[in-house]
Amino acid sequence: MAGNTSSVNIRQLCLQLKPILGSKADKIYTAYMAEDKEGQQQIEHYLQLLTAKYLPSKLEQSTTVLLPPSEEKAGGEYKIGTVKYAGKNL
């Protein structure tokens, strides 16, 4: 990933991590956009580590990740279940 990752891919990683990290994911993306090449590479490595920690995947799994809905969108008059993402109840 490092060195040739576009800001679109970094944005996607931050979106995938946002349900777990909350506003910290926004701050990581903002820092990435403000950094020079070296700083961006460091943030890319950091995002790789966070992704491996929170969004583990197996080689045989597809890379499609569906982002969970926001609490506002998922909420309603009747509770019919719990949104689970990356092994955590949201």
C-alpha positions in Angstrom: 0.0 0.0 0.0 2.7 2.5 0.9 4.0 4.7 -1.7 1.4 4.2 -4.4 -1.9 4.5 -2.4 -4.2 7.2 -3.7 -6.1 9.5 -1.4 -9.3 7.8 -2.6 -8.1 4.5 -1.1 -7.0 6.2 2.1 -10.4 7.8 2.3 -12.0 4.3 1.9 -9.8 2.8 4.6 -10.8 5.6 7.0 -14.5 5.1 6.1 -14.1 1.4 6.9 -12.4 2.2 10.2 -14.8 5.1 11.2 -17.4 2.8 12.8 -14.7 1.5 15.2 -12.5 4.6 15.6 -15.2 7.3 15.5 -14.0 10.9 14.9 -10.4 9.7 15.1 -10.8 8.3 11.6 -11.7 11.8 10.4 -8.6 13.2 12.1 -6.4 10.6 10.5 -7.7 11.4 7.0 -7.3 15.2 7.6 -3.8 14.6 8.8 -3.0 12.5 5.7 -4.3 15.2 3.4 -2.1 17.8 5.1 1.1 15.8 5.1 4.0 15.7 2.7 4.9 12.4 0.9 6.9 11.0 3.9 4.2 11.9 6.3 1.5 10.3 4.1 3.6 7.1 3.9 3.8 7.0 7.7 0.0 7.4 8.0 -0.5 4.7 5.3 1.5 2.3 7.4 -0.5 3.3 10.5 -3.7 2.6 8.6 -2.4 -0.8 7.5 -1.8 -1.7 11.1 -5.3 -0.4 12.2 -6.9 -2.3 9.3 -5.1 -5.5 10.3 -6.1 -5.1 13.9 -9.7 -4.2 13.5 -10.7 -5.6 10.1 -8.9 -8.9 9.9 -9.5 -10.8 6.6 -8.6 -14.2 5.3 -7.0 -14.8 1.9 -10.0 -16.6 0.7 -12.4 -13.8 1.6 -13.4 -11.2 -1.0 -12.3 -7.7 -0.3 -15.8 -6.2 -0.4 -16.6 -4.5 2.9 -20.1 -3.1 3.4 -20.1 -0.2 5.8 -22.7 -0.2 8.6 -25.4 2.4 8.6 -25.2 5.3 11.0 -27.0 5.0 14.3 -29.5 7.5 13.1 -30.3 5.5 9.9 -30.4 2.2 11.7 -32.6 3.4 14.6 -36.3 3.3 14.5 -39.4 2.8 16.5 -38.9 -1.0 16.8 -35.6 -2.7 17.5 -35.2 -5.8 15.3 -31.6 -6.5 15.7 -28.1 -5.3 16.4 -25.6 -4.0 13.8 -22.4 -6.0 14.1 -19.2 -4.7 12.3 -15.7 -6.0 12.6 -16.8 -8.3 15.5 -18.3 -5.4 17.5 -21.9 -4.5 18.3 -22.5 -0.9 17.2 
